[in-house]
């Protein structure tokens, strides 16, 4: 399997090069649940990633306008790496970290300091049913785009990809191996390029 490593390359190359192969290696991977990979693990309440298609929706029109280009790249990468179809819609589905959303929908919200306790962070999570994630949410910190903050496009893209992986049931791994260039898997370290 390929390793899920962040890269300093362009955003398009970042997603193409910087992800773990989340699919099983044998021929029936499209129908078999995915349970393991290099540089990631499942969240404690998730036992597998199922193969039902996912849709990315938005909390509001501001979130949709700001994040659609990034999420199209993320959806393509998740589709490629998981072997599960992920698409971006224009639908408005209010985001909540306390209430589960519609089945196989990830709702995304773009806002400043979504977690006041950790003002520089974004976050995402999944709701599970029968061991698999069935809906998810992402809160992307709009401060990543604020003038003077110094975030790169690759760091923004990596953050969005990382939180999307949380939304489908992935967690930070127990260990964070580095590749030959010293980069950690993306589920370990979003901005440590």
C-alpha positions in Angstrom: 0.0 0.0 0.0 1.1 3.6 -0.6 1.6 5.8 2.4 -0.6 8.7 3.2 2.1 11.4 3.3 1.7 15.2 3.2 3.8 16.9 0.5 5.1 20.3 -0.3 4.0 19.9 -4.0 1.1 21.7 -5.5 -2.3 21.0 -4.2 -3.2 18.7 -7.2 0.0 16.7 -6.7 -0.5 16.8 -2.9 -3.7 14.7 -3.2 -2.4 12.4 -5.9 0.8 11.6 -4.2 -0.1 12.1 -0.5 -2.7 9.5 0.5 -2.7 5.9 1.8 -4.3 3.3 -0.4 -7.3 2.7 1.7 -8.6 -0.2 -0.4 -7.9 -3.8 0.0 -5.4 -5.2 -2.4 -7.4 -8.1 -3.8 -10.0 -8.2 -6.5 -13.1 -8.0 -4.3 -12.0 -4.8 -2.6 -15.0 -2.9 -4.1 -17.4 -5.0 -2.1 -15.4 -5.9 1.1 -15.2 -3.5 4.0 -11.9 -1.7 4.5 -10.5 -2.1 8.0 -6.7 -1.2 7.9 -4.1 0.8 6.2 -0.6 2.3 6.6 -0.7 5.6 8.5 -4.3 5.4 9.7 -6.6 3.5 11.9 -10.4 3.3 12.4 -12.1 5.4 15.0 -12.9 3.4 18.2 -16.6 3.1 17.4 -16.0 2.2 13.7 -15.2 -1.4 12.7 -15.1 -1.0 8.9 -15.6 1.4 6.1 -18.6 0.3 4.0 -18.9 0.7 0.2 -22.1 2.7 -0.1 -21.5 6.0 -2.0 -21.0 9.3 0.0 -22.1 12.9 -0.8 -20.4 16.0 0.5 -22.9 18.8 1.3 -22.6 22.2 2.9 -23.8 23.9 6.0 -24.6 27.1 4.1 -23.9 29.0 0.9 -20.8 30.7 2.3 -19.3 27.2 3.1 -20.2 26.0 -0.4 -18.7 29.0 -2.2 -15.4 28.8 -0.2 -14.8 25.1 -0.2 -16.3 23.5 -3.3 -13.0 23.5 -5.3 -11.1 21.9 -2.4 -13.8 19.3 -1.7 -14.0 18.3 -5.3 -10.3 17.3 -5.1 -11.0 15.6 -1.7 -13.9 13.7 -3.1 -11.8 12.4 -6.1 -9.0 11.4 -3.7 -11.4 9.6 -1.3 -13.0 7.8 -4.2 -9.7 6.7 -5.5 -8.2 5.6 -2.2 -11.3 4.0 -0.6 -12.9 2.5 -3.8 -16.1 4.1 -2.7 -17.8 6.8 -4.8 -17.7 10.2 -3.1 -19.3 13.2 -4.9 -19.8 16.9 -4.0 -23.3 18.3 -4.2 -24.6 21.8 -4.0 -27.1 20.8 -1.2 -27.4 22.7 2.0 -27.4 20.3 5.0 -26.8 22.0 8.3 -23.7 20.7 10.1 -23.8 19.5 13.7 -21.2 17.8 15.8 -23.9 16.6 18.2 -26.6 15.4 15.8 -26.0 12.8 13.1 -26.9 14.0 9.6 -28.5 12.1 6.6 -27.1 8.7 5.7 -23.7 8.8 3.8 -23.6 12.6 3.8 -20.7 14.7 5.0 -21.8 18.2 5.9 -19.1 20.8 5.8 -19.0 24.2 7.6 -16.5 27.0 7.0 -16.2 29.3 10.0 -13.6 31.2 12.1 -12.4 29.3 15.1 -14.9 26.4 15.1 -13.5 25.2 18.4 -12.8 28.1 20.7 -10.7 25.9 22.9 -8.3 25.3 20.0 -8.7 28.4 17.9 -6.3 27.3 15.1 -7.9 23.9 14.6 -10.4 22.5 12.2 -12.1 19.2 13.1 -14.3 16.4 11.7 -16.1 13.3 12.9 -18.3 10.5 12.0 -21.6 8.9 13.2 -21.6 5.1 13.1 -24.3 2.5 12.7 -23.6 -1.2 12.8 -19.9 -0.6 13.0 -19.5 1.7 9.9 -19.6 5.4 9.5 -22.9 6.5 8.0 -22.7 10.3 8.2 -20.0 12.8 9.0 -19.3 16.4 9.6 -16.4 18.8 9.0 -15.7 22.2 10.5 -13.0 23.9 8.5 -11.4 26.9 10.1 -11.7 29.9 7.8 -8.7 31.5 9.5 -6.5 29.2 7.3 -7.3 31.7 4.6 -6.8 34.9 6.7 -4.2 37.4 5.5 -1.0 37.2 7.5 -1.6 33.7 8.9 1.0 32.2 6.5 -0.8 28.9 5.6 0.0 27.5 2.2 -2.5 26.0 -0.3 -1.0 22.6 0.4 -1.6 23.0 4.2 -5.2 24.1 3.5 -5.8 21.1 1.2 -4.2 18.7 3.6 -6.4 20.0 6.5 -9.5 19.5 4.4 -8.4 16.0 3.3 -7.5 15.1 6.9 -10.9 16.2 8.3 -12.7 14.4 5.5 -11.0 11.2 6.5 -12.2 11.7 10.0 -15.7 12.2 8.6 -15.7 8.8 7.0 -14.4 7.1 10.1 -10.6 7.3 10.2 -8.6 8.3 13.3 -5.0 9.4 14.0 -2.8 6.3 14.0 -1.1 4.9 17.1 2.3 5.5 15.5 3.4 7.9 12.9 6.1 6.5 10.6 8.0 8.9 8.4 8.8 8.3 4.8 12.3 8.6 3.3 12.0 12.4 3.1 10.9 12.7 6.8 7.2 13.3 6.1 4.5 11.8 8.4 1.3 10.3 7.2 -1.4 12.9 6.7 -3.6 11.4 9.4 -0.8 12.1 11.8 0.2 15.6 10.9 -1.7 17.9 8.7 0.6 20.9 8.6 4.0 19.5 9.4 5.2 19.7 5.9 
